[in-house]
């Protein structure tokens, strides 16, 4: 399985996006292409284009689980403080190297811990 394409929320730092792109990951940046879009609009775009969400914002999990919005193929929710773009990129790349692990899940990256929860169908 090849690496999935990502939709990086506005809160994903540009240097981290560049690290991922340099590694050959297709990353669409909300800040570049959809600035000031609502979380609902961003989520709908990810769903419509089969993009995995990459975010520091827990609101996407709430939209999918509590408000029953359609889910993208996966949500990578990063719950960690600021870190170097290289470290962030390496953590995300590790997940993308085995995409079957995250497909269909909300994956929470918290330091070196991972938690995941199946997304609603």
Beta strands, then each sheet from edge to edge (+ up, - down):
strand 1: 6-8
strand 2: 27-29
strand 3: 52-55
strand 4: 75-78
strand 5: 105-110
strand 6: 113-118
sheet 1: 2+ 1+ 3+ 4+ 5+ 6-
end
